[in-house]
Amino acid sequence: MNHSIHAIWLDLHQELKKFIFKKVKDADSSQDILQEVFLKIHSKIHTLRDYKKLTSWVYQLTRHAIADHFRRLQNYQVIDDSFDLPEQEKQEELYSRLSNCIHFKIEKLPEDYKQAVLLTTFQNYSQLELADYFGISYSGAKSRVQRAKDKLKIMILDCPNVETDKVKKLMDFQGNSQ
């Protein structure tokens, strides 16, 4: 059975476009990813052995393309929170340094935990969307987010320049330590 790329496009492009936008939340990026997915379909369709699994195969390609998109963003995006903060405000300057410190700590997390934090915190993914993104159960996604936050909290609270109270609640932050 031979599936043409045009037939796949007609069957799936609207559905995939919505799926991608739901994950990426940017129309231009979504369109770019959609085009990338169909280029991959075109170049790899010959590797698909069971055409009954076409849709799941296409979604797998799509999930990988979305993940690649976020990896590219992380590799090329320079995060500098201080550029829009007034320099004369000491507290805001410390907040900027703390933000950079947190970003550094997020980068040190294992990849799955890092993605869980970034997607739920900065891309506004629900834990249900995260489960779908990773291809895991909802309870698995909830656990991953919680473990990621716990690891991040420990990393931040163990910084020598972070002051905590008796129950390890953040009280103050001094200077910049990574």
BAFI-622061 format. One line per 8 residues: number of its first residue (from 1); their letters; for each residue x, y, z of N, C-alpha, C, O, CB. Coordinates in nm, 3 decimals, m for minus. Glycine has a CB too. Example, Ala and Ser with C-alpha at 12.3 -4.5 7.8 and 13.67 -1.06 7.14 Angstrom:
2
1> as> 1.319 m0.569 0.780 1.230 m0.450 0.780 1.320 m0.330 0.780 1.424 m0.332 0.846 1.131 m0.447 0.905 ~ 1.285 m0.225 0.708 1.367 m0.106 0.714 1.290 0.003 0.787 1.341 0.114 0.804 1.408 m0.060 0.572;
***
This chain:
178
1> mnhsihai> 0.085 m0.118 0.000 0.000 0.000 0.000 0.089 0.124 0.000 0.178 0.136 0.084 m0.096 0.000 0.123 ~ 0.067 0.214 m0.092 0.150 0.332 m0.105 0.074 0.456 m0.063 m0.029 0.491 m0.122 0.200 0.346 m0.249 ~ 0.125 0.522 0.038 0.065 0.646 0.084 0.144 0.762 0.025 0.265 0.770 0.043 0.063 0.654 0.240 ~ 0.077 0.851 m0.043 0.148 0.966 m0.096 0.157 1.073 0.012 0.072 1.080 0.102 0.077 1.021 m0.222 ~ 0.259 1.154 0.003 0.279 1.263 0.099 0.160 1.358 0.092 0.117 1.412 0.194 0.411 1.339 0.070 ~ 0.107 1.378 m0.027 m0.009 1.467 m0.043 m0.130 1.413 0.034 m0.202 1.491 0.097 m0.043 1.483 m0.192 ~ m0.153 1.284 0.028 m0.265 1.224 0.100 m0.245 1.235 0.252 m0.339 1.262 0.326 m0.283 1.076 0.059 ~ m0.121 1.215 0.296 m0.091 1.229 0.439 m0.114 1.374 0.481 m0.170 1.400 0.587 0.055 1.185 0.471;
9> wldlhqel> m0.070 1.467 0.398 m0.090 1.610 0.426 m0.238 1.640 0.440 m0.279 1.705 0.536 m0.028 1.697 0.313 ~ m0.317 1.594 0.347 m0.462 1.620 0.353 m0.525 1.560 0.479 m0.612 1.621 0.540 m0.531 1.564 0.230 ~ m0.480 1.441 0.516 m0.537 1.373 0.632 m0.493 1.433 0.765 m0.573 1.441 0.859 m0.500 1.228 0.629 ~ m0.368 1.476 0.774 m0.312 1.506 0.906 m0.266 1.649 0.931 m0.244 1.686 1.047 m0.199 1.418 0.928 ~ m0.251 1.731 0.829 m0.183 1.859 0.854 m0.258 1.950 0.951 m0.193 2.014 1.034 m0.164 1.931 0.724 ~ m0.390 1.958 0.945 m0.464 2.044 1.039 m0.451 1.993 1.182 m0.430 2.070 1.275 m0.612 2.052 0.999 ~ m0.465 1.863 1.197 m0.454 1.800 1.329 m0.314 1.820 1.387 m0.300 1.852 1.505 m0.487 1.649 1.320 ~ m0.211 1.801 1.305 m0.074 1.819 1.351 m0.045 1.965 1.383 0.026 1.996 1.479 0.025 1.768 1.245;
17> kkfifkkv> m0.099 2.053 1.301 m0.078 2.197 1.325 m0.132 2.237 1.462 m0.066 2.310 1.536 m0.147 2.281 1.214 ~ m0.249 2.189 1.498 m0.308 2.216 1.630 m0.224 2.153 1.740 m0.198 2.215 1.843 m0.454 2.165 1.638 ~ m0.181 2.030 1.719 m0.101 1.957 1.816 0.030 2.032 1.844 0.068 2.050 1.959 m0.071 1.813 1.766 ~ 0.096 2.075 1.738 0.224 2.146 1.753 0.203 2.280 1.822 0.279 2.315 1.912 0.290 2.166 1.615 ~ 0.102 2.355 1.780 0.077 2.486 1.840 0.047 2.473 1.989 0.089 2.557 2.068 m0.039 2.556 1.770 ~ m0.026 2.370 2.025 m0.058 2.346 2.166 0.070 2.327 2.248 0.074 2.366 2.365 m0.149 2.223 2.180 ~ 0.172 2.270 2.189 0.298 2.246 2.258 0.391 2.367 2.254 0.455 2.400 2.353 0.369 2.125 2.197 ~ 0.397 2.433 2.139 0.496 2.539 2.117 0.440 2.677 2.152 0.515 2.764 2.197 0.542 2.537 1.973;
25> kdadssqd> 0.313 2.697 2.131 0.243 2.822 2.162 0.298 2.942 2.084 0.300 3.054 2.134 0.252 2.849 2.311 ~ 0.343 2.916 1.962 0.390 3.022 1.873 0.356 2.981 1.730 0.399 2.876 1.682 0.545 3.047 1.891 ~ 0.278 3.066 1.662 0.228 3.030 1.529 0.340 3.009 1.427 0.338 2.912 1.352 0.134 3.138 1.479 ~ 0.438 3.099 1.424 0.547 3.086 1.326 0.631 2.961 1.351 0.662 2.887 1.258 0.636 3.210 1.331 ~ 0.666 2.939 1.476 0.743 2.819 1.509 0.663 2.693 1.478 0.718 2.594 1.430 0.784 2.821 1.658 ~ 0.534 2.697 1.507 0.448 2.582 1.478 0.449 2.549 1.330 0.460 2.433 1.291 0.305 2.608 1.526 ~ 0.437 2.652 1.247 0.436 2.631 1.102 0.571 2.575 1.054 0.575 2.487 0.969 0.405 2.763 1.029 ~ 0.680 2.628 1.111 0.813 2.578 1.074 0.828 2.431 1.111 0.879 2.351 1.033 0.923 2.662 1.143;
33> ilqevflk> 0.783 2.397 1.230 0.794 2.258 1.276 0.708 2.168 1.189 0.750 2.058 1.153 0.751 2.245 1.424 ~ 0.588 2.213 1.155 0.499 2.134 1.068 0.567 2.106 0.934 0.564 1.992 0.886 0.365 2.208 1.045 ~ 0.629 2.207 0.875 0.699 2.187 0.748 0.815 2.089 0.764 0.839 2.004 0.678 0.750 2.322 0.694 ~ 0.887 2.103 0.876 0.998 2.012 0.904 0.949 1.867 0.916 1.014 1.775 0.867 1.070 2.054 1.034 ~ 0.835 1.849 0.981 0.777 1.715 0.997 0.745 1.655 0.861 0.776 1.539 0.836 0.651 1.719 1.086 ~ 0.684 1.733 0.774 0.648 1.678 0.644 0.770 1.653 0.555 0.768 1.565 0.469 0.551 1.771 0.573 ~ 0.876 1.730 0.575 1.000 1.699 0.505 1.056 1.565 0.553 1.105 1.485 0.474 1.104 1.812 0.525 ~ 1.049 1.542 0.685 1.095 1.414 0.740 1.007 1.300 0.691 1.058 1.192 0.659 1.095 1.418 0.894;
41> ihskihtl> 0.877 1.322 0.685 0.787 1.218 0.634 0.827 1.182 0.491 0.839 1.065 0.455 0.638 1.265 0.640 ~ 0.848 1.286 0.412 0.884 1.266 0.272 1.015 1.188 0.258 1.027 1.099 0.174 0.896 1.401 0.200 ~ 1.113 1.222 0.342 1.243 1.157 0.328 1.252 1.020 0.397 1.342 0.942 0.366 1.350 1.247 0.382 ~ 1.160 0.991 0.489 1.171 0.867 0.565 1.052 0.772 0.548 1.049 0.666 0.611 1.186 0.899 0.710 ~ 0.955 0.806 0.465 0.836 0.723 0.449 0.874 0.581 0.406 0.804 0.485 0.440 0.740 0.785 0.347 ~ 0.981 0.568 0.333 1.024 0.436 0.286 1.068 0.344 0.401 1.076 0.223 0.383 1.138 0.452 0.186 ~ 1.097 0.401 0.519 1.141 0.319 0.632 1.024 0.262 0.711 1.042 0.172 0.794 1.228 0.401 0.725 ~ 0.903 0.312 0.686 0.785 0.265 0.758 0.743 0.130 0.701 0.710 0.118 0.583 0.668 0.368 0.748;
49> rdykklts> 0.745 0.029 0.785 0.714 m0.108 0.739 0.565 m0.141 0.750 0.512 m0.215 0.667 0.794 m0.209 0.820 ~ 0.498 m0.087 0.850 0.357 m0.119 0.874 0.274 0.008 0.859 0.272 0.092 0.949 0.337 m0.183 1.015 ~ 0.207 0.022 0.748 0.131 0.144 0.721 0.009 0.160 0.811 m0.053 0.266 0.814 0.087 0.146 0.578 ~ m0.025 0.055 0.885 m0.132 0.068 0.984 m0.087 0.159 1.098 m0.169 0.216 1.170 m0.174 m0.070 1.039 ~ 0.043 0.172 1.113 0.100 0.255 1.219 0.144 0.392 1.169 0.222 0.460 1.236 0.218 0.183 1.283 ~ 0.096 0.432 1.054 0.136 0.559 0.993 0.111 0.677 1.086 0.201 0.758 1.107 0.061 0.580 0.863 ~ m0.008 0.687 1.142 m0.041 0.803 1.225 0.048 0.809 1.349 0.099 0.916 1.382 m0.187 0.798 1.267 ~ 0.067 0.698 1.416 0.153 0.700 1.535 0.298 0.731 1.497 0.368 0.799 1.572 0.146 0.565 1.609;
57> wvyqltrh> 0.342 0.684 1.381 0.476 0.713 1.332 0.491 0.863 1.305 0.593 0.922 1.339 0.506 0.631 1.204 ~ 0.390 0.923 1.243 0.393 1.066 1.214 0.396 1.147 1.344 0.470 1.245 1.355 0.270 1.107 1.128 ~ 0.316 1.106 1.441 0.317 1.176 1.570 0.451 1.161 1.642 0.496 1.253 1.710 0.203 1.124 1.659 ~ 0.514 1.047 1.627 0.646 1.028 1.686 0.745 1.124 1.622 0.824 1.188 1.692 0.694 0.882 1.670 ~ 0.742 1.135 1.490 0.828 1.232 1.420 0.799 1.374 1.470 0.890 1.454 1.489 0.806 1.223 1.267 ~ 0.671 1.403 1.490 0.630 1.537 1.534 0.681 1.566 1.674 0.735 1.673 1.700 0.476 1.550 1.530 ~ 0.666 1.470 1.766 0.717 1.490 1.903 0.868 1.513 1.901 0.919 1.597 1.976 0.683 1.368 1.991 ~ 0.939 1.439 1.819 1.084 1.459 1.809 1.117 1.597 1.753 1.211 1.662 1.800 1.146 1.350 1.720;
65> aiadhfrr> 1.043 1.642 1.654 1.067 1.775 1.596 1.041 1.885 1.699 1.113 1.984 1.704 0.977 1.796 1.472 ~ 0.937 1.867 1.781 0.908 1.964 1.887 1.021 1.965 1.989 1.067 2.072 2.031 0.773 1.932 1.956 ~ 1.066 1.848 2.028 1.177 1.840 2.124 1.303 1.905 2.066 1.374 1.977 2.137 1.206 1.693 2.161 ~ 1.330 1.882 1.938 1.445 1.944 1.872 1.432 2.096 1.874 1.530 2.167 1.894 1.459 1.894 1.728 ~ 1.311 2.144 1.852 1.284 2.289 1.854 1.324 2.348 1.989 1.392 2.450 1.995 1.135 2.317 1.824 ~ 1.280 2.283 2.099 1.312 2.334 2.232 1.461 2.322 2.262 1.517 2.408 2.330 1.231 2.259 2.338 ~ 1.525 2.218 2.213 1.670 2.206 2.232 1.743 2.319 2.160 1.837 2.377 2.214 1.720 2.070 2.182 ~ 1.700 2.349 2.038 1.763 2.459 1.964 1.744 2.591 2.038 1.837 2.671 2.046 1.704 2.470 1.821;
73> lqnyqvid> 1.626 2.613 2.092 1.601 2.736 2.168 1.696 2.746 2.286 1.752 2.853 2.312 1.455 2.740 2.217 ~ 1.715 2.636 2.357 1.804 2.639 2.473 1.948 2.664 2.432 2.020 2.735 2.502 1.794 2.508 2.550 ~ 1.990 2.608 2.320 2.128 2.624 2.277 2.159 2.763 2.226 2.273 2.809 2.237 2.160 2.524 2.171 ~ 2.060 2.832 2.169 2.086 2.962 2.107 2.032 3.079 2.186 2.067 3.194 2.158 2.028 2.964 1.971 ~ 1.948 3.054 2.282 1.886 3.162 2.357 1.978 3.206 2.470 2.018 3.124 2.553 1.749 3.120 2.412 ~ 2.011 3.334 2.472 2.092 3.389 2.579 1.996 3.452 2.678 1.918 3.541 2.643 2.197 3.493 2.525 ~ 2.003 3.406 2.801 1.913 3.458 2.902 1.990 3.557 2.987 2.085 3.521 3.056 1.853 3.345 2.990 ~ 1.948 3.683 2.981 2.007 3.788 3.061 1.893 3.871 3.117 1.842 3.960 3.050 2.108 3.876 2.979;
81> dsfdlpeq> 1.854 3.840 3.239 1.741 3.908 3.301 1.774 4.052 3.341 1.682 4.129 3.368 1.695 3.832 3.422 ~ 1.899 4.089 3.346 1.935 4.218 3.402 1.916 4.335 3.305 1.912 4.449 3.351 2.077 4.214 3.446 ~ 1.903 4.311 3.174 1.901 4.421 3.079 1.782 4.514 3.095 1.792 4.632 3.059 1.902 4.368 2.942 ~ 1.670 4.466 3.147 1.554 4.553 3.160 1.525 4.592 3.304 1.419 4.647 3.333 1.434 4.486 3.101 ~ 1.619 4.565 3.395 1.601 4.601 3.534 1.683 4.725 3.565 1.798 4.735 3.522 1.641 4.484 3.627 ~ 1.628 4.820 3.640 1.704 4.939 3.675 1.826 4.902 3.759 1.813 4.830 3.857 1.615 5.040 3.750 ~ 1.944 4.952 3.722 2.066 4.916 3.792 2.077 4.980 3.929 2.145 4.927 4.017 2.184 4.954 3.710 ~ 2.012 5.093 3.950 2.023 5.162 4.078 1.948 5.090 4.190 1.971 5.119 4.307 1.972 5.303 4.065;
89> ekqeelys> 1.861 4.999 4.158 1.785 4.927 4.258 1.863 4.803 4.301 1.871 4.705 4.227 1.645 4.888 4.204 ~ 1.921 4.808 4.423 2.002 4.696 4.472 1.922 4.567 4.480 1.972 4.462 4.441 2.060 4.729 4.609 ~ 1.799 4.573 4.529 1.718 4.452 4.544 1.686 4.392 4.408 1.690 4.270 4.392 1.588 4.483 4.620 ~ 1.656 4.475 4.309 1.627 4.423 4.176 1.753 4.365 4.112 1.745 4.267 4.037 1.568 4.533 4.086 ~ 1.869 4.423 4.141 1.994 4.369 4.090 2.020 4.231 4.151 2.062 4.139 4.081 2.112 4.466 4.121 ~ 1.994 4.217 4.282 2.010 4.086 4.346 1.912 3.986 4.288 1.946 3.869 4.268 1.991 4.097 4.498 ~ 1.789 4.030 4.261 1.690 3.942 4.200 1.739 3.894 4.063 1.723 3.777 4.028 1.553 4.014 4.187 ~ 1.798 3.985 3.987 1.849 3.947 3.856 1.956 3.840 3.870 1.957 3.743 3.794 1.906 4.070 3.783;
97> rlsncihf> 2.048 3.857 3.966 2.153 3.757 3.987 2.093 3.625 4.033 2.138 3.518 3.990 2.254 3.807 4.091 ~ 1.992 3.632 4.120 1.925 3.509 4.164 1.860 3.439 4.046 1.866 3.316 4.036 1.820 3.541 4.273 ~ 1.799 3.516 3.956 1.736 3.457 3.837 1.839 3.384 3.752 1.813 3.273 3.704 1.666 3.564 3.754 ~ 1.956 3.446 3.734 2.061 3.381 3.657 2.112 3.257 3.728 2.144 3.156 3.664 2.176 3.478 3.632 ~ 2.119 3.263 3.860 2.162 3.148 3.939 2.062 3.032 3.922 2.102 2.917 3.904 2.176 3.185 4.089 ~ 1.933 3.064 3.928 1.830 2.962 3.910 1.839 2.902 3.771 1.830 2.780 3.754 1.689 3.022 3.933 ~ 1.859 2.987 3.671 1.875 2.936 3.533 1.993 2.840 3.527 1.983 2.734 3.466 1.896 3.054 3.432 ~ 2.104 2.876 3.590 2.222 2.790 3.592 2.190 2.656 3.659 2.233 2.551 3.612 2.338 2.860 3.665;
105> kieklped> 2.114 2.660 3.768 2.077 2.537 3.840 1.984 2.451 3.755 1.996 2.329 3.755 2.010 2.571 3.976 ~ 1.892 2.512 3.684 1.802 2.437 3.595 1.884 2.365 3.489 1.856 2.249 3.456 1.698 2.532 3.529 ~ 1.984 2.433 3.435 2.069 2.372 3.333 2.145 2.250 3.385 2.180 2.161 3.308 2.168 2.475 3.280 ~ 2.170 2.244 3.516 2.243 2.131 3.575 2.153 2.010 3.603 2.204 1.902 3.633 2.308 2.176 3.705 ~ 2.021 2.027 3.592 1.929 1.915 3.615 1.945 1.810 3.505 1.982 1.844 3.393 1.783 1.965 3.621 ~ 1.916 1.682 3.536 1.911 1.581 3.429 1.810 1.625 3.322 1.712 1.692 3.352 1.872 1.441 3.488 ~ 1.834 1.586 3.198 1.756 1.637 3.084 1.604 1.625 3.101 1.533 1.722 3.074 1.797 1.562 2.959 ~ 1.553 1.511 3.146 1.408 1.495 3.161 1.352 1.591 3.265 1.244 1.647 3.246 1.374 1.351 3.201;
113> ykqavllt> 1.425 1.610 3.374 1.380 1.703 3.478 1.388 1.848 3.428 1.299 1.929 3.454 1.464 1.685 3.607 ~ 1.496 1.877 3.357 1.512 2.012 3.303 1.396 2.044 3.208 1.337 2.152 3.216 1.649 2.025 3.229 ~ 1.365 1.951 3.118 1.254 1.973 3.025 1.121 1.989 3.100 1.039 2.073 3.063 1.244 1.856 2.925 ~ 1.100 1.909 3.205 0.976 1.918 3.283 0.961 2.056 3.345 0.853 2.115 3.341 0.974 1.810 3.392 ~ 1.069 2.108 3.403 1.065 2.242 3.465 1.044 2.349 3.359 0.958 2.436 3.374 1.196 2.270 3.543 ~ 1.121 2.343 3.252 1.111 2.446 3.148 0.974 2.449 3.082 0.916 2.555 3.061 1.219 2.425 3.043 ~ 0.922 2.332 3.048 0.794 2.326 2.978 0.677 2.367 3.067 0.588 2.439 3.022 0.771 2.185 2.924 ~ 0.677 2.322 3.192 0.564 2.357 3.279 0.573 2.499 3.332 0.471 2.564 3.353 0.555 2.260 3.396;
121> tfqnysql> 0.694 2.548 3.354 0.710 2.682 3.411 0.711 2.791 3.305 0.644 2.893 3.321 0.837 2.688 3.491 ~ 0.785 2.771 3.197 0.804 2.878 3.100 0.721 2.862 2.973 0.699 2.960 2.902 0.947 2.886 3.063 ~ 0.675 2.742 2.943 0.590 2.721 2.825 0.445 2.696 2.865 0.360 2.669 2.779 0.643 2.603 2.743 ~ 0.416 2.704 2.993 0.280 2.688 3.047 0.214 2.556 3.009 0.093 2.550 2.988 0.194 2.801 3.000 ~ 0.294 2.451 3.000 0.236 2.318 2.976 0.165 2.273 3.102 0.214 2.294 3.213 0.346 2.215 2.933 ~ 0.049 2.212 3.086 m0.014 2.146 3.200 0.059 2.014 3.220 0.133 1.970 3.132 m0.170 2.124 3.176 ~ 0.039 1.951 3.334 0.104 1.822 3.356 0.046 1.716 3.263 0.115 1.620 3.230 0.088 1.779 3.502 ~ m0.077 1.733 3.221 m0.137 1.642 3.124 m0.068 1.657 2.988 m0.039 1.558 2.921 m0.289 1.667 3.111;
129> eladyfgi> m0.043 1.782 2.947 0.029 1.807 2.822 0.172 1.754 2.830 0.225 1.701 2.733 0.030 1.957 2.789 ~ 0.233 1.769 2.948 0.368 1.718 2.967 0.371 1.566 2.954 0.463 1.510 2.894 0.422 1.760 3.104 ~ 0.270 1.500 3.009 0.260 1.354 2.997 0.254 1.314 2.850 0.322 1.221 2.808 0.135 1.301 3.073 ~ 0.173 1.384 2.773 0.161 1.356 2.631 0.294 1.383 2.559 0.336 1.305 2.474 0.048 1.440 2.568 ~ 0.358 1.492 2.594 0.485 1.530 2.532 0.592 1.422 2.553 0.663 1.385 2.459 0.535 1.664 2.588 ~ 0.603 1.372 2.677 0.703 1.270 2.709 0.655 1.129 2.676 0.735 1.036 2.676 0.740 1.278 2.854 ~ 0.525 1.113 2.647 0.473 0.979 2.621 0.469 0.894 2.747 0.493 0.774 2.742 0.556 0.910 2.515 ~ 0.437 0.959 2.860 0.429 0.888 2.988 0.290 0.910 3.048 0.211 0.989 2.995 0.540 0.936 3.086;
137> sysgaksr> 0.261 0.841 3.156 0.131 0.856 3.221 0.121 0.993 3.289 0.222 1.059 3.315 0.108 0.743 3.324 ~ m0.002 1.033 3.318 m0.027 1.159 3.387 0.040 1.158 3.524 0.104 1.256 3.563 m0.178 1.185 3.401 ~ 0.026 1.047 3.598 0.088 1.038 3.731 0.241 1.041 3.718 0.310 1.094 3.805 0.043 0.909 3.804 ~ 0.293 0.983 3.611 0.437 0.988 3.585 0.484 1.130 3.561 0.592 1.169 3.607 0.472 0.900 3.466 ~ 0.404 1.208 3.488 0.438 1.348 3.462 0.435 1.429 3.591 0.523 1.511 3.616 0.342 1.409 3.358 ~ 0.332 1.405 3.673 0.321 1.475 3.800 0.443 1.445 3.887 0.500 1.535 3.948 0.192 1.436 3.874 ~ 0.481 1.319 3.893 0.598 1.279 3.972 0.725 1.342 3.918 0.810 1.388 3.995 0.612 1.126 3.973 ~ 0.739 1.346 3.786 0.860 1.402 3.725 0.872 1.551 3.758 0.980 1.599 3.791 0.859 1.382 3.573;
145> vqrakdkl> 0.761 1.623 3.749 0.763 1.766 3.781 0.799 1.785 3.928 0.881 1.871 3.962 0.627 1.832 3.749 ~ 0.737 1.708 4.015 0.764 1.722 4.158 0.909 1.689 4.192 0.973 1.760 4.269 0.669 1.633 4.239 ~ 0.961 1.580 4.134 1.101 1.543 4.159 1.195 1.651 4.105 1.296 1.683 4.169 1.134 1.407 4.094 ~ 1.163 1.706 3.988 1.246 1.812 3.930 1.248 1.934 4.021 1.353 1.993 4.046 1.195 1.851 3.789 ~ 1.131 1.973 4.072 1.124 2.089 4.162 1.198 2.061 4.292 1.266 2.149 4.344 0.978 2.125 4.192 ~ 1.186 1.941 4.344 1.256 1.904 4.467 1.408 1.911 4.447 1.480 1.964 4.531 1.215 1.762 4.513 ~ 1.456 1.855 4.335 1.600 1.859 4.306 1.648 2.003 4.291 1.754 2.040 4.342 1.632 1.778 4.178 ~ 1.569 2.084 4.219 1.606 2.223 4.198 1.609 2.299 4.331 1.700 2.378 4.356 1.508 2.291 4.101;
153> kimildcp> 1.512 2.274 4.415 1.507 2.341 4.546 1.630 2.306 4.629 1.692 2.395 4.689 1.379 2.301 4.622 ~ 1.666 2.179 4.632 1.785 2.136 4.708 1.910 2.205 4.654 1.993 2.253 4.731 1.802 1.982 4.700 ~ 1.922 2.210 4.521 2.039 2.274 4.460 2.047 2.422 4.497 2.155 2.473 4.526 2.035 2.258 4.307 ~ 1.933 2.489 4.496 1.931 2.632 4.527 1.956 2.655 4.676 2.035 2.743 4.713 1.797 2.695 4.485 ~ 1.891 2.578 4.760 1.907 2.598 4.905 2.045 2.557 4.955 2.087 2.601 5.062 1.801 2.519 4.980 ~ 2.116 2.474 4.880 2.252 2.436 4.919 2.357 2.539 4.879 2.474 2.524 4.914 2.287 2.303 4.859 ~ 2.317 2.642 4.807 2.412 2.747 4.771 2.459 2.817 4.897 2.379 2.846 4.986 2.348 2.848 4.672 ~ 2.589 2.846 4.907 2.641 2.910 5.027 2.588 3.054 5.046 2.592 3.107 5.157 2.791 2.912 5.022;
161> nvetdkvk> 2.540 3.115 4.942 2.492 3.253 4.953 2.340 3.262 4.973 2.283 3.371 4.964 2.531 3.330 4.829 ~ 2.275 3.149 4.999 2.131 3.147 5.023 2.109 3.124 5.171 2.163 3.030 5.230 2.060 3.037 4.937 ~ 2.029 3.211 5.231 1.998 3.198 5.373 1.858 3.141 5.388 1.763 3.188 5.325 2.010 3.337 5.446 ~ 1.846 3.037 5.473 1.717 2.973 5.496 1.683 2.976 5.644 1.770 2.998 5.729 1.718 2.827 5.443 ~ 1.556 2.953 5.674 1.516 2.940 5.815 1.529 2.794 5.857 1.584 2.713 5.783 1.370 2.992 5.836 ~ 1.479 2.761 5.976 1.494 2.626 6.031 1.426 2.518 5.947 1.470 2.403 5.947 1.438 2.622 6.171 ~ 1.319 2.554 5.874 1.248 2.456 5.792 1.290 2.463 5.645 1.218 2.418 5.556 1.097 2.477 5.804 ~ 1.409 2.523 5.621 1.466 2.534 5.486 1.382 2.621 5.393 1.378 2.596 5.272 1.481 2.397 5.425;
169> klmdfqgn> 1.316 2.722 5.446 1.243 2.818 5.364 1.339 2.932 5.330 1.407 2.984 5.418 1.115 2.871 5.438 ~ 1.344 2.971 5.203 1.433 3.076 5.157 1.403 3.206 5.230 1.289 3.253 5.231 1.420 3.096 5.004 ~ 1.506 3.264 5.290 1.491 3.390 5.363 1.559 3.506 5.291 1.505 3.616 5.283 1.546 3.377 5.504 ~ 1.681 3.481 5.239 1.758 3.588 5.179 1.858 3.529 5.081 1.888 3.410 5.085 1.828 3.673 5.287 ~ 1.910 3.615 4.994 2.008 3.577 4.895 2.113 3.686 4.890 2.079 3.804 4.881 1.942 3.554 4.755 ~ 2.241 3.649 4.894 2.349 3.747 4.889 2.440 3.717 4.771 2.486 3.603 4.755 2.429 3.747 5.020 ~ 2.467 3.816 4.689 2.562 3.804 4.580 2.523 3.698 4.477 2.406 3.664 4.462 2.697 3.772 4.636 ~ 2.624 3.648 4.407 2.601 3.553 4.298 2.692 3.434 4.314 2.815 3.447 4.308 2.622 3.620 4.160;
177> sq> 2.634 3.318 4.335 2.712 3.195 4.346 2.648 3.089 4.258 2.526 3.074 4.255 2.721 3.146 4.493 ~ 2.733 3.015 4.186 2.680 2.911 4.101 2.732 2.780 4.151 2.701 2.675 4.093 2.717 2.934 3.955;
***
